[in-house]
Each structure stands twice: as C-alpha cells, then as structure tokens.
Amino acid sequence: MCSEAGITTHITPHSLRIGGNSAAVDNGVPAEVRRAHGRWLLPGMVDLYTRRSPDTGIDLTRRMTGR
C-alpha cells in the first residue's frame, strides 16, 4: 500500500506512533492527553516518542524575536 502511494521509506507502526505524537506536540496537545491516547504507562514514554520538527524551533525563534 505504501509503495502504491509513492512512499519508498520503511514505515512501521512505531513510525505512526512517533508521527502522531509529534504532530500532537506541534499542535499544542498536552502531554497527559498524548500519554493517555498512546496508552503509555510511564510519563517518559511521551518524550521518547516525540520528534520535534526543525520548523518548530524556527517558528519559535521567529515569534520570540518578532521577525
């Protein structure tokens, strides 16, 4: 199915967990909500499954500097 959609990289269920959690972070979803949604028992798992987009840091810097 992925190859039919033009996706050539290897995608696993963990890829989707990381992507979904990371998108939720970028959209301001609180950690406790993400933890419940991901069914993680340990609070640290939320951070383990978070990959911040480089654009997020750039956007934050722009807002802080007003540029």
PDBQT receptor file of N, H, CA, C and O in Angstrom, charges set to zero:
ATOM      1  N   MET A   1       0.825  -1.184   0.000  1.00  0.00    +0.000 N 
ATOM      2  CA  MET A   1       0.000   0.000   0.000  1.00  0.00    +0.000 C 
ATOM      3  C   MET A   1       0.875   1.256   0.000  1.00  0.00    +0.000 C 
ATOM      4  O   MET A   1       0.582   2.213  -0.717  1.00  0.00    +0.000 OA
ATOM      5  N   CYS A   2       1.941   1.260   0.795  1.00  0.00    +0.000 N 
ATOM      6  H   CYS A   2       2.179   0.483   1.377  1.00  0.00    +0.000 HD
ATOM      7  CA  CYS A   2       2.806   2.442   0.846  1.00  0.00    +0.000 C 
ATOM      8  C   CYS A   2       3.469   2.691  -0.502  1.00  0.00    +0.000 C 
ATOM      9  O   CYS A   2       3.542   3.830  -0.965  1.00  0.00    +0.000 OA
ATOM     10  N   SER A   3       3.957   1.611  -1.134  1.00  0.00    +0.000 N 
ATOM     11  H   SER A   3       3.898   0.686  -0.758  1.00  0.00    +0.000 HD
ATOM     12  CA  SER A   3       4.628   1.797  -2.422  1.00  0.00    +0.000 C 
ATOM     13  C   SER A   3       3.659   2.322  -3.474  1.00  0.00    +0.000 C 
ATOM     14  O   SER A   3       4.057   3.090  -4.350  1.00  0.00    +0.000 OA
ATOM     15  N   GLU A   4       2.404   1.922  -3.400  1.00  0.00    +0.000 N 
ATOM     16  H   GLU A   4       2.081   1.298  -2.689  1.00  0.00    +0.000 HD
ATOM     17  CA  GLU A   4       1.396   2.432  -4.331  1.00  0.00    +0.000 C 
ATOM     18  C   GLU A   4       1.164   3.920  -4.136  1.00  0.00    +0.000 C 
ATOM     19  O   GLU A   4       0.778   4.622  -5.071  1.00  0.00    +0.000 OA
ATOM     20  N   ALA A   5       1.401   4.404  -2.916  1.00  0.00    +0.000 N 
ATOM     21  H   ALA A   5       1.714   3.835  -2.156  1.00  0.00    +0.000 HD
ATOM     22  CA  ALA A   5       1.234   5.830  -2.614  1.00  0.00    +0.000 C 
ATOM     23  C   ALA A   5       2.516   6.615  -2.874  1.00  0.00    +0.000 C 
ATOM     24  O   ALA A   5       2.558   7.828  -2.668  1.00  0.00    +0.000 OA
ATOM     25  N   GLY A   6       3.569   5.915  -3.331  1.00  0.00    +0.000 N 
ATOM     26  H   GLY A   6       3.534   4.930  -3.499  1.00  0.00    +0.000 HD
ATOM     27  CA  GLY A   6       4.826   6.595  -3.631  1.00  0.00    +0.000 C 
ATOM     28  C   GLY A   6       5.754   6.734  -2.433  1.00  0.00    +0.000 C 
ATOM     29  O   GLY A   6       6.752   7.451  -2.505  1.00  0.00    +0.000 OA
ATOM     30  N   ILE A   7       5.441   6.063  -1.341  1.00  0.00    +0.000 N 
ATOM     31  H   ILE A   7       4.631   5.481  -1.283  1.00  0.00    +0.000 HD
ATOM     32  CA  ILE A   7       6.291   6.106  -0.148  1.00  0.00    +0.000 C 
ATOM     33  C   ILE A   7       7.326   5.002  -0.273  1.00  0.00    +0.000 C 
ATOM     34  O   ILE A   7       6.987   3.821  -0.346  1.00  0.00    +0.000 OA
ATOM     35  N   THR A   8       8.598   5.400  -0.296  1.00  0.00    +0.000 N 
ATOM     36  H   THR A   8       8.873   6.359  -0.236  1.00  0.00    +0.000 HD
ATOM     37  CA  THR A   8       9.659   4.420  -0.516  1.00  0.00    +0.000 C 
ATOM     38  C   THR A   8      10.447   4.091   0.745  1.00  0.00    +0.000 C 
ATOM     39  O   THR A   8      11.224   3.136   0.748  1.00  0.00    +0.000 OA
ATOM     40  N   THR A   9      10.266   4.859   1.817  1.00  0.00    +0.000 N 
ATOM     41  H   THR A   9       9.635   5.635   1.815  1.00  0.00    +0.000 HD
ATOM     42  CA  THR A   9      10.980   4.576   3.054  1.00  0.00    +0.000 C 
ATOM     43  C   THR A   9      10.225   3.535   3.871  1.00  0.00    +0.000 C 
ATOM     44  O   THR A   9       9.015   3.363   3.720  1.00  0.00    +0.000 OA
ATOM     45  N   HIS A  10      10.954   2.852   4.730  1.00  0.00    +0.000 N 
ATOM     46  H   HIS A  10      11.937   2.991   4.852  1.00  0.00    +0.000 HD
ATOM     47  CA  HIS A  10      10.356   1.814   5.567  1.00  0.00    +0.000 C 
ATOM     48  C   HIS A  10       9.534   2.460   6.678  1.00  0.00    +0.000 C 
ATOM     49  O   HIS A  10      10.048   3.277   7.443  1.00  0.00    +0.000 OA
ATOM     50  N   ILE A  11       8.275   2.098   6.764  1.00  0.00    +0.000 N 
ATOM     51  H   ILE A  11       7.857   1.435   6.143  1.00  0.00    +0.000 HD
ATOM     52  CA  ILE A  11       7.385   2.639   7.789  1.00  0.00    +0.000 C 
ATOM     53  C   ILE A  11       6.896   1.486   8.658  1.00  0.00    +0.000 C 
ATOM     54  O   ILE A  11       6.482   0.440   8.157  1.00  0.00    +0.000 OA
ATOM     55  N   THR A  12       6.952   1.698   9.970  1.00  0.00    +0.000 N 
ATOM     56  H   THR A  12       7.288   2.548  10.378  1.00  0.00    +0.000 HD
ATOM     57  CA  THR A  12       6.493   0.693  10.926  1.00  0.00    +0.000 C 
ATOM     58  C   THR A  12       5.364   1.291  11.766  1.00  0.00    +0.000 C 
ATOM     59  O   THR A  12       5.127   2.497  11.710  1.00  0.00    +0.000 OA
ATOM     60  N   PRO A  13       4.672   0.465  12.540  1.00  0.00    +0.000 N 
ATOM     61  CA  PRO A  13       3.671   1.025  13.456  1.00  0.00    +0.000 C 
ATOM     62  C   PRO A  13       4.274   2.059  14.409  1.00  0.00    +0.000 C 
ATOM     63  O   PRO A  13       3.606   3.021  14.786  1.00  0.00    +0.000 OA
ATOM     64  N   HIS A  14       5.533   1.861  14.796  1.00  0.00    +0.000 N 
ATOM     65  H   HIS A  14       6.076   1.079  14.490  1.00  0.00    +0.000 HD
ATOM     66  CA  HIS A  14       6.179   2.841  15.667  1.00  0.00    +0.000 C 
ATOM     67  C   HIS A  14       6.363   4.178  14.946  1.00  0.00    +0.000 C 
ATOM     68  O   HIS A  14       6.315   5.234  15.576  1.00  0.00    +0.000 OA
ATOM     69  N   SER A  15       6.571   4.135  13.638  1.00  0.00    +0.000 N 
ATOM     70  H   SER A  15       6.610   3.277  13.126  1.00  0.00    +0.000 HD
ATOM     71  CA  SER A  15       6.679   5.379  12.868  1.00  0.00    +0.000 C 
ATOM     72  C   SER A  15       5.398   6.190  13.006  1.00  0.00    +0.000 C 
ATOM     73  O   SER A  15       5.438   7.413  13.140  1.00  0.00    +0.000 OA
ATOM     74  N   LEU A  16       4.269   5.504  12.971  1.00  0.00    +0.000 N 
ATOM     75  H   LEU A  16       4.236   4.511  12.862  1.00  0.00    +0.000 HD
ATOM     76  CA  LEU A  16       2.984   6.188  13.080  1.00  0.00    +0.000 C 
ATOM     77  C   LEU A  16       2.760   6.720  14.494  1.00  0.00    +0.000 C 
ATOM     78  O   LEU A  16       2.179   7.792  14.669  1.00  0.00    +0.000 OA
ATOM     79  N   ARG A  17       3.216   5.978  15.500  1.00  0.00    +0.000 N 
ATOM     80  H   ARG A  17       3.687   5.108  15.358  1.00  0.00    +0.000 HD
ATOM     81  CA  ARG A  17       3.088   6.455  16.886  1.00  0.00    +0.000 C 
ATOM     82  C   ARG A  17       3.934   7.706  17.090  1.00  0.00    +0.000 C 
ATOM     83  O   ARG A  17       3.492   8.674  17.708  1.00  0.00    +0.000 OA
ATOM     84  N   ILE A  18       5.158   7.675  16.561  1.00  0.00    +0.000 N 
ATOM     85  H   ILE A  18       5.517   6.888  16.059  1.00  0.00    +0.000 HD
ATOM     86  CA  ILE A  18       6.048   8.832  16.683  1.00  0.00    +0.000 C 
ATOM     87  C   ILE A  18       5.473  10.016  15.919  1.00  0.00    +0.000 C 
ATOM     88  O   ILE A  18       5.431  11.132  16.437  1.00  0.00    +0.000 OA
ATOM     89  N   GLY A  19       5.032   9.776  14.689  1.00  0.00    +0.000 N 
ATOM     90  H   GLY A  19       5.066   8.869  14.268  1.00  0.00    +0.000 HD
ATOM     91  CA  GLY A  19       4.490  10.858  13.869  1.00  0.00    +0.000 C 
ATOM     92  C   GLY A  19       3.239  11.474  14.461  1.00  0.00    +0.000 C 
ATOM     93  O   GLY A  19       3.089  12.696  14.473  1.00  0.00    +0.000 OA
ATOM     94  N   GLY A  20       2.340  10.635  14.952  1.00  0.00    +0.000 N 
ATOM     95  H   GLY A  20       2.462   9.642  14.942  1.00  0.00    +0.000 HD
ATOM     96  CA  GLY A  20       1.107  11.143  15.550  1.00  0.00    +0.000 C 
ATOM     97  C   GLY A  20       1.366  11.930  16.820  1.00  0.00    +0.000 C 
ATOM     98  O   GLY A  20       0.787  12.996  17.028  1.00  0.00    +0.000 OA
ATOM     99  N   ASN A  21       2.240  11.401  17.671  1.00  0.00    +0.000 N 
ATOM    100  H   ASN A  21       2.710  10.535  17.502  1.00  0.00    +0.000 HD
ATOM    101  CA  ASN A  21       2.568  12.092  18.915  1.00  0.00    +0.000 C 
ATOM    102  C   ASN A  21       3.280  13.403  18.622  1.00  0.00    +0.000 C 
ATOM    103  O   ASN A  21       2.999  14.419  19.257  1.00  0.00    +0.000 OA
ATOM    104  N   SER A  22       4.199  13.388  17.668  1.00  0.00    +0.000 N 
ATOM    105  H   SER A  22       4.427  12.563  17.152  1.00  0.00    +0.000 HD
ATOM    106  CA  SER A  22       4.947  14.605  17.333  1.00  0.00    +0.000 C 
ATOM    107  C   SER A  22       4.027  15.672  16.747  1.00  0.00    +0.000 C 
ATOM    108  O   SER A  22       4.166  16.855  17.059  1.00  0.00    +0.000 OA
ATOM    109  N   ALA A  23       3.089  15.256  15.900  1.00  0.00    +0.000 N 
ATOM    110  H   ALA A  23       2.976  14.296  15.646  1.00  0.00    +0.000 HD
ATOM    111  CA  ALA A  23       2.126  16.214  15.343  1.00  0.00    +0.000 C 
ATOM    112  C   ALA A  23       1.255  16.797  16.452  1.00  0.00    +0.000 C 
ATOM    113  O   ALA A  23       0.916  17.980  16.427  1.00  0.00    +0.000 OA
ATOM    114  N   ALA A  24       0.896  15.963  17.420  1.00  0.00    +0.000 N 
ATOM    115  H   ALA A  24       1.171  15.002  17.440  1.00  0.00    +0.000 HD
ATOM    116  CA  ALA A  24       0.094  16.453  18.544  1.00  0.00    +0.000 C 
ATOM    117  C   ALA A  24       0.864  17.491  19.350  1.00  0.00    +0.000 C 
ATOM    118  O   ALA A  24       0.293  18.496  19.774  1.00  0.00    +0.000 OA
ATOM    119  N   VAL A  25       2.171  17.255  19.568  1.00  0.00    +0.000 N 
ATOM    120  H   VAL A  25       2.635  16.439  19.224  1.00  0.00    +0.000 HD
ATOM    121  CA  VAL A  25       3.010  18.233  20.276  1.00  0.00    +0.000 C 
ATOM    122  C   VAL A  25       3.004  19.550  19.523  1.00  0.00    +0.000 C 
ATOM    123  O   VAL A  25       2.801  20.611  20.115  1.00  0.00    +0.000 OA
ATOM    124  N   ASP A  26       3.228  19.483  18.210  1.00  0.00    +0.000 N 
ATOM    125  H   ASP A  26       3.393  18.622  17.729  1.00  0.00    +0.000 HD
ATOM    126  CA  ASP A  26       3.287  20.694  17.389  1.00  0.00    +0.000 C 
ATOM    127  C   ASP A  26       1.965  21.458  17.396  1.00  0.00    +0.000 C 
ATOM    128  O   ASP A  26       1.934  22.654  17.107  1.00  0.00    +0.000 OA
ATOM    129  N   ASN A  27       0.874  20.766  17.726  1.00  0.00    +0.000 N 
ATOM    130  H   ASN A  27       0.899  19.794  17.960  1.00  0.00    +0.000 HD
ATOM    131  CA  ASN A  27      -0.440  21.413  17.761  1.00  0.00    +0.000 C 
ATOM    132  C   ASN A  27      -0.921  21.706  19.177  1.00  0.00    +0.000 C 
ATOM    133  O   ASN A  27      -2.096  22.002  19.395  1.00  0.00    +0.000 OA
ATOM    134  N   GLY A  28      -0.002  21.620  20.136  1.00  0.00    +0.000 N 
ATOM    135  H   GLY A  28       0.952  21.379  19.958  1.00  0.00    +0.000 HD
ATOM    136  CA  GLY A  28      -0.309  22.049  21.493  1.00  0.00    +0.000 C 
ATOM    137  C   GLY A  28      -1.088  21.083  22.369  1.00  0.00    +0.000 C 
ATOM    138  O   GLY A  28      -1.643  21.490  23.390  1.00  0.00    +0.000 OA
ATOM    139  N   VAL A  29      -1.142  19.813  21.992  1.00  0.00    +0.000 N 
ATOM    140  H   VAL A  29      -0.692  19.482  21.163  1.00  0.00    +0.000 HD
ATOM    141  CA  VAL A  29      -1.859  18.837  22.813  1.00  0.00    +0.000 C 
ATOM    142  C   VAL A  29      -1.027  18.550  24.069  1.00  0.00    +0.000 C 
ATOM    143  O   VAL A  29       0.155  18.225  23.958  1.00  0.00    +0.000 OA
ATOM    144  N   PRO A  30      -1.618  18.663  25.248  1.00  0.00    +0.000 N 
ATOM    145  CA  PRO A  30      -0.876  18.441  26.497  1.00  0.00    +0.000 C 
ATOM    146  C   PRO A  30      -0.319  17.015  26.608  1.00  0.00    +0.000 C 
ATOM    147  O   PRO A  30      -0.897  16.067  26.077  1.00  0.00    +0.000 OA
ATOM    148  N   ALA A  31       0.802  16.886  27.303  1.00  0.00    +0.000 N 
ATOM    149  H   ALA A  31       1.271  17.656  27.734  1.00  0.00    +0.000 HD
ATOM    150  CA  ALA A  31       1.478  15.595  27.449  1.00  0.00    +0.000 C 
ATOM    151  C   ALA A  31       0.570  14.532  28.064  1.00  0.00    +0.000 C 
ATOM    152  O   ALA A  31       0.603  13.376  27.642  1.00  0.00    +0.000 OA
ATOM    153  N   GLU A  32      -0.230  14.904  29.043  1.00  0.00    +0.000 N 
ATOM    154  H   GLU A  32      -0.257  15.843  29.386  1.00  0.00    +0.000 HD
ATOM    155  CA  GLU A  32      -1.091  13.916  29.702  1.00  0.00    +0.000 C 
ATOM    156  C   GLU A  32      -2.137  13.355  28.740  1.00  0.00    +0.000 C 
ATOM    157  O   GLU A  32      -2.481  12.175  28.816  1.00  0.00    +0.000 OA
ATOM    158  N   VAL A  33      -2.637  14.181  27.850  1.00  0.00    +0.000 N 
ATOM    159  H   VAL A  33      -2.358  15.139  27.788  1.00  0.00    +0.000 HD
ATOM    160  CA  VAL A  33      -3.609  13.717  26.850  1.00  0.00    +0.000 C 
ATOM    161  C   VAL A  33      -2.915  12.786  25.863  1.00  0.00    +0.000 C 
ATOM    162  O   VAL A  33      -3.459  11.742  25.503  1.00  0.00    +0.000 OA
ATOM    163  N   ARG A  34      -1.709  13.163  25.424  1.00  0.00    +0.000 N 
ATOM    164  H   ARG A  34      -1.268  14.011  25.717  1.00  0.00    +0.000 HD
ATOM    165  CA  ARG A  34      -0.955  12.311  24.495  1.00  0.00    +0.000 C 
ATOM    166  C   ARG A  34      -0.580  10.984  25.146  1.00  0.00    +0.000 C 
ATOM    167  O   ARG A  34      -0.585   9.940  24.495  1.00  0.00    +0.000 OA
ATOM    168  N   ARG A  35      -0.257  11.034  26.423  1.00  0.00    +0.000 N 
ATOM    169  H   ARG A  35      -0.252  11.883  26.952  1.00  0.00    +0.000 HD
ATOM    170  CA  ARG A  35       0.095   9.808  27.156  1.00  0.00    +0.000 C 
ATOM    171  C   ARG A  35      -1.100   8.856  27.202  1.00  0.00    +0.000 C 
ATOM    172  O   ARG A  35      -0.948   7.658  26.964  1.00  0.00    +0.000 OA
ATOM    173  N   ALA A  36      -2.276   9.378  27.503  1.00  0.00    +0.000 N 
ATOM    174  H   ALA A  36      -2.400  10.351  27.697  1.00  0.00    +0.000 HD
ATOM    175  CA  ALA A  36      -3.481   8.545  27.552  1.00  0.00    +0.000 C 
ATOM    176  C   ALA A  36      -3.810   7.989  26.170  1.00  0.00    +0.000 C 
ATOM    177  O   ALA A  36      -4.155   6.815  26.032  1.00  0.00    +0.000 OA
ATOM    178  N   HIS A  37      -3.702   8.831  25.155  1.00  0.00    +0.000 N 
ATOM    179  H   HIS A  37      -3.421   9.785  25.267  1.00  0.00    +0.000 HD
ATOM    180  CA  HIS A  37      -4.021   8.400  23.794  1.00  0.00    +0.000 C 
ATOM    181  C   HIS A  37      -3.055   7.313  23.315  1.00  0.00    +0.000 C 
ATOM    182  O   HIS A  37      -3.460   6.361  22.648  1.00  0.00    +0.000 OA
ATOM    183  N   GLY A  38      -1.775   7.467  23.662  1.00  0.00    +0.000 N 
ATOM    184  H   GLY A  38      -1.446   8.241  24.203  1.00  0.00    +0.000 HD
ATOM    185  CA  GLY A  38      -0.773   6.484  23.267  1.00  0.00    +0.000 C 
ATOM    186  C   GLY A  38      -0.733   5.259  24.157  1.00  0.00    +0.000 C 
ATOM    187  O   GLY A  38      -0.010   4.302  23.880  1.00  0.00    +0.000 OA
ATOM    188  N   ARG A  39      -1.521   5.291  25.241  1.00  0.00    +0.000 N 
ATOM    189  H   ARG A  39      -2.108   6.068  25.466  1.00  0.00    +0.000 HD
ATOM    190  CA  ARG A  39      -1.586   4.198  26.215  1.00  0.00    +0.000 C 
ATOM    191  C   ARG A  39      -0.216   3.879  26.807  1.00  0.00    +0.000 C 
ATOM    192  O   ARG A  39       0.132   2.716  27.008  1.00  0.00    +0.000 OA
ATOM    193  N   TRP A  40       0.556   4.936  27.084  1.00  0.00    +0.000 N 
ATOM    194  H   TRP A  40       0.273   5.881  26.922  1.00  0.00    +0.000 HD
ATOM    195  CA  TRP A  40       1.858   4.765  27.715  1.00  0.00    +0.000 C 
ATOM    196  C   TRP A  40       1.686   4.831  29.220  1.00  0.00    +0.000 C 
ATOM    197  O   TRP A  40       1.047   5.749  29.735  1.00  0.00    +0.000 OA
ATOM    198  N   LEU A  41       2.250   3.868  29.928  1.00  0.00    +0.000 N 
ATOM    199  H   LEU A  41       2.769   3.123  29.510  1.00  0.00    +0.000 HD
ATOM    200  CA  LEU A  41       2.138   3.835  31.383  1.00  0.00    +0.000 C 
ATOM    201  C   LEU A  41       3.116   4.792  32.048  1.00  0.00    +0.000 C 
ATOM    202  O   LEU A  41       2.784   5.436  33.043  1.00  0.00    +0.000 OA
ATOM    203  N   LEU A  42       4.322   4.884  31.495  1.00  0.00    +0.000 N 
ATOM    204  H   LEU A  42       4.591   4.361  30.686  1.00  0.00    +0.000 HD
ATOM    205  CA  LEU A  42       5.352   5.735  32.086  1.00  0.00    +0.000 C 
ATOM    206  C   LEU A  42       5.344   7.112  31.433  1.00  0.00    +0.000 C 
ATOM    207  O   LEU A  42       5.306   7.207  30.206  1.00  0.00    +0.000 OA
ATOM    208  N   PRO A  43       5.380   8.176  32.223  1.00  0.00    +0.000 N 
ATOM    209  CA  PRO A  43       5.368   9.534  31.658  1.00  0.00    +0.000 C 
ATOM    210  C   PRO A  43       6.500   9.786  30.662  1.00  0.00    +0.000 C 
ATOM    211  O   PRO A  43       6.311  10.521  29.692  1.00  0.00    +0.000 OA
ATOM    212  N   GLY A  44       7.667   9.192  30.883  1.00  0.00    +0.000 N 
ATOM    213  H   GLY A  44       7.821   8.595  31.671  1.00  0.00    +0.000 HD
ATOM    214  CA  GLY A  44       8.809   9.416  29.999  1.00  0.00    +0.000 C 
ATOM    215  C   GLY A  44       8.620   8.892  28.589  1.00  0.00    +0.000 C 
ATOM    216  O   GLY A  44       9.325   9.314  27.672  1.00  0.00    +0.000 OA
ATOM    217  N   MET A  45       7.679   7.978  28.404  1.00  0.00    +0.000 N 
ATOM    218  H   MET A  45       7.107   7.636  29.149  1.00  0.00    +0.000 HD
ATOM    219  CA  MET A  45       7.442   7.425  27.068  1.00  0.00    +0.000 C 
ATOM    220  C   MET A  45       6.924   8.490  26.109  1.00  0.00    +0.000 C 
ATOM    221  O   MET A  45       7.184   8.425  24.908  1.00  0.00    +0.000 OA
ATOM    222  N   VAL A  46       6.201   9.458  26.629  1.00  0.00    +0.000 N 
ATOM    223  H   VAL A  46       5.990   9.511  27.605  1.00  0.00    +0.000 HD
ATOM    224  CA  VAL A  46       5.692  10.544  25.784  1.00  0.00    +0.000 C 
ATOM    225  C   VAL A  46       6.863  11.275  25.131  1.00  0.00    +0.000 C 
ATOM    226  O   VAL A  46       6.821  11.582  23.939  1.00  0.00    +0.000 OA
ATOM    227  N   ASP A  47       7.903  11.551  25.908  1.00  0.00    +0.000 N 
ATOM    228  H   ASP A  47       7.938  11.302  26.876  1.00  0.00    +0.000 HD
ATOM    229  CA  ASP A  47       9.080  12.233  25.361  1.00  0.00    +0.000 C 
ATOM    230  C   ASP A  47       9.848  11.332  24.403  1.00  0.00    +0.000 C 
ATOM    231  O   ASP A  47      10.367  11.800  23.389  1.00  0.00    +0.000 OA
ATOM    232  N   LEU A  48       9.921  10.040  24.720  1.00  0.00    +0.000 N 
ATOM    233  H   LEU A  48       9.499   9.660  25.543  1.00  0.00    +0.000 HD
ATOM    234  CA  LEU A  48      10.642   9.098  23.868  1.00  0.00    +0.000 C 
ATOM    235  C   LEU A  48      10.028   9.032  22.472  1.00  0.00    +0.000 C 
ATOM    236  O   LEU A  48      10.738   8.856  21.482  1.00  0.00    +0.000 OA
ATOM    237  N   TYR A  49       8.715   9.174  22.401  1.00  0.00    +0.000 N 
ATOM    238  H   TYR A  49       8.139   9.317  23.205  1.00  0.00    +0.000 HD
ATOM    239  CA  TYR A  49       8.015   9.094  21.121  1.00  0.00    +0.000 C 
ATOM    240  C   TYR A  49       7.767  10.466  20.488  1.00  0.00    +0.000 C 
ATOM    241  O   TYR A  49       6.863  10.615  19.665  1.00  0.00    +0.000 OA
ATOM    242  N   THR A  50       8.555  11.451  20.861  1.00  0.00    +0.000 N 
ATOM    243  H   THR A  50       9.289  11.330  21.529  1.00  0.00    +0.000 HD
ATOM    244  CA  THR A  50       8.407  12.795  20.304  1.00  0.00    +0.000 C 
ATOM    245  C   THR A  50       9.614  13.149  19.461  1.00  0.00    +0.000 C 
ATOM    246  O   THR A  50      10.748  13.065  19.931  1.00  0.00    +0.000 OA
ATOM    247  N   ARG A  51       9.383  13.539  18.231  1.00  0.00    +0.000 N 
ATOM    248  H   ARG A  51       8.462  13.606  17.849  1.00  0.00    +0.000 HD
ATOM    249  CA  ARG A  51      10.436  14.035  17.347  1.00  0.00    +0.000 C 
ATOM    250  C   ARG A  51      10.010  15.425  16.906  1.00  0.00    +0.000 C 
ATOM    251  O   ARG A  51       9.052  15.580  16.150  1.00  0.00    +0.000 OA
ATOM    252  N   ARG A  52      10.723  16.429  17.381  1.00  0.00    +0.000 N 
ATOM    253  H   ARG A  52      11.502  16.303  17.995  1.00  0.00    +0.000 HD
ATOM    254  CA  ARG A  52      10.361  17.807  17.041  1.00  0.00    +0.000 C 
ATOM    255  C   ARG A  52      10.813  18.136  15.624  1.00  0.00    +0.000 C 
ATOM    256  O   ARG A  52      11.912  17.773  15.205  1.00  0.00    +0.000 OA
ATOM    257  N   SER A  53       9.965  18.811  14.916  1.00  0.00    +0.000 N 
ATOM    258  H   SER A  53       9.072  19.105  15.256  1.00  0.00    +0.000 HD
ATOM    259  CA  SER A  53      10.277  19.274  13.571  1.00  0.00    +0.000 C 
ATOM    260  C   SER A  53      11.235  20.459  13.663  1.00  0.00    +0.000 C 
ATOM    261  O   SER A  53      11.055  21.325  14.519  1.00  0.00    +0.000 OA
ATOM    262  N   PRO A  54      12.260  20.516  12.790  1.00  0.00    +0.000 N 
ATOM    263  CA  PRO A  54      13.145  21.691  12.798  1.00  0.00    +0.000 C 
ATOM    264  C   PRO A  54      12.368  22.989  12.596  1.00  0.00    +0.000 C 
ATOM    265  O   PRO A  54      12.761  24.035  13.111  1.00  0.00    +0.000 OA
ATOM    266  N   ASP A  55      11.270  22.925  11.851  1.00  0.00    +0.000 N 
ATOM    267  H   ASP A  55      10.951  22.075  11.432  1.00  0.00    +0.000 HD
ATOM    268  CA  ASP A  55      10.452  24.115  11.614  1.00  0.00    +0.000 C 
ATOM    269  C   ASP A  55       9.846  24.644  12.909  1.00  0.00    +0.000 C 
ATOM    270  O   ASP A  55       9.609  25.846  13.032  1.00  0.00    +0.000 OA
ATOM    271  N   THR A  56       9.594  23.767  13.869  1.00  0.00    +0.000 N 
ATOM    272  H   THR A  56       9.786  22.791  13.769  1.00  0.00    +0.000 HD
ATOM    273  CA  THR A  56       9.022  24.189  15.146  1.00  0.00    +0.000 C 
ATOM    274  C   THR A  56       9.967  25.134  15.860  1.00  0.00    +0.000 C 
ATOM    275  O   THR A  56       9.542  26.156  16.399  1.00  0.00    +0.000 OA
ATOM    276  N   GLY A  57      11.248  24.798  15.867  1.00  0.00    +0.000 N 
ATOM    277  H   GLY A  57      11.594  23.968  15.429  1.00  0.00    +0.000 HD
ATOM    278  CA  GLY A  57      12.244  25.653  16.507  1.00  0.00    +0.000 C 
ATOM    279  C   GLY A  57      12.397  26.976  15.796  1.00  0.00    +0.000 C 
ATOM    280  O   GLY A  57      12.544  28.017  16.436  1.00  0.00    +0.000 OA
ATOM    281  N   ILE A  58      12.364  26.942  14.480  1.00  0.00    +0.000 N 
ATOM    282  H   ILE A  58      12.245  26.096  13.960  1.00  0.00    +0.000 HD
ATOM    283  CA  ILE A  58      12.485  28.173  13.694  1.00  0.00    +0.000 C 
ATOM    284  C   ILE A  58      11.291  29.080  13.960  1.00  0.00    +0.000 C 
ATOM    285  O   ILE A  58      11.450  30.289  14.130  1.00  0.00    +0.000 OA
ATOM    286  N   ASP A  59      10.093  28.497  13.996  1.00  0.00    +0.000 N 
ATOM    287  H   ASP A  59       9.964  27.515  13.858  1.00  0.00    +0.000 HD
ATOM    288  CA  ASP A  59       8.885  29.285  14.262  1.00  0.00    +0.000 C 
ATOM    289  C   ASP A  59       8.942  29.911  15.652  1.00  0.00    +0.000 C 
ATOM    290  O   ASP A  59       8.579  31.075  15.823  1.00  0.00    +0.000 OA
ATOM    291  N   LEU A  60       9.388  29.158  16.627  1.00  0.00    +0.000 N 
ATOM    292  H   LEU A  60       9.683  28.213  16.488  1.00  0.00    +0.000 HD
ATOM    293  CA  LEU A  60       9.505  29.684  17.984  1.00  0.00    +0.000 C 
ATOM    294  C   LEU A  60      10.493  30.841  18.032  1.00  0.00    +0.000 C 
ATOM    295  O   LEU A  60      10.226  31.861  18.667  1.00  0.00    +0.000 OA
ATOM    296  N   THR A  61      11.627  30.689  17.367  1.00  0.00    +0.000 N 
ATOM    297  H   THR A  61      11.844  29.860  16.851  1.00  0.00    +0.000 HD
ATOM    298  CA  THR A  61      12.627  31.757  17.335  1.00  0.00    +0.000 C 
ATOM    299  C   THR A  61      12.059  33.008  16.682  1.00  0.00    +0.000 C 
ATOM    300  O   THR A  61      12.290  34.117  17.162  1.00  0.00    +0.000 OA
ATOM    301  N   ARG A  62      11.329  32.843  15.606  1.00  0.00    +0.000 N 
ATOM    302  H   ARG A  62      11.142  31.941  15.215  1.00  0.00    +0.000 HD
ATOM    303  CA  ARG A  62      10.721  33.997  14.922  1.00  0.00    +0.000 C 
ATOM    304  C   ARG A  62       9.726  34.714  15.822  1.00  0.00    +0.000 C 
ATOM    305  O   ARG A  62       9.688  35.944  15.851  1.00  0.00    +0.000 OA
ATOM    306  N   ARG A  63       8.929  33.960  16.548  1.00  0.00    +0.000 N 
ATOM    307  H   ARG A  63       8.960  32.961  16.524  1.00  0.00    +0.000 HD
ATOM    308  CA  ARG A  63       7.961  34.591  17.456  1.00  0.00    +0.000 C 
ATOM    309  C   ARG A  63       8.660  35.319  18.599  1.00  0.00    +0.000 C 
ATOM    310  O   ARG A  63       8.206  36.375  19.038  1.00  0.00    +0.000 OA
ATOM    311  N   MET A  64       9.761  34.752  19.076  1.00  0.00    +0.000 N 
ATOM    312  H   MET A  64      10.129  33.894  18.719  1.00  0.00    +0.000 HD
ATOM    313  CA  MET A  64      10.484  35.374  20.185  1.00  0.00    +0.000 C 
ATOM    314  C   MET A  64      11.185  36.658  19.756  1.00  0.00    +0.000 C 
ATOM    315  O   MET A  64      11.279  37.609  20.532  1.00  0.00    +0.000 OA
ATOM    316  N   THR A  65      11.680  36.682  18.508  1.00  0.00    +0.000 N 
ATOM    317  H   THR A  65      11.604  35.910  17.878  1.00  0.00    +0.000 HD
ATOM    318  CA  THR A  65      12.426  37.846  18.038  1.00  0.00    +0.000 C 
ATOM    319  C   THR A  65      11.556  38.832  17.275  1.00  0.00    +0.000 C 
ATOM    320  O   THR A  65      11.988  39.949  16.990  1.00  0.00    +0.000 OA
ATOM    321  N   GLY A  66      10.328  38.430  16.940  1.00  0.00    +0.000 N 
ATOM    322  H   GLY A  66       9.977  37.522  17.172  1.00  0.00    +0.000 HD
ATOM    323  CA  GLY A  66       9.443  39.317  16.196  1.00  0.00    +0.000 C 
ATOM    324  C   GLY A  66       9.818  39.445  14.733  1.00  0.00    +0.000 C 
ATOM    325  O   GLY A  66       9.436  40.417  14.081  1.00  0.00    +0.000 OA
ATOM    326  N   ARG A  67      10.558  38.485  14.208  1.00  0.00    +0.000 N 
ATOM    327  H   ARG A  67      10.868  37.696  14.738  1.00  0.00    +0.000 HD
ATOM    328  CA  ARG A  67      10.977  38.525  12.792  1.00  0.00    +0.000 C 
ATOM    329  C   ARG A  67      10.251  37.518  11.957  1.00  0.00    +0.000 C 
ATOM    330  O   ARG A  67      10.491  37.427  10.753  1.00  0.00    +0.000 OA
TER     331      ARG A  67
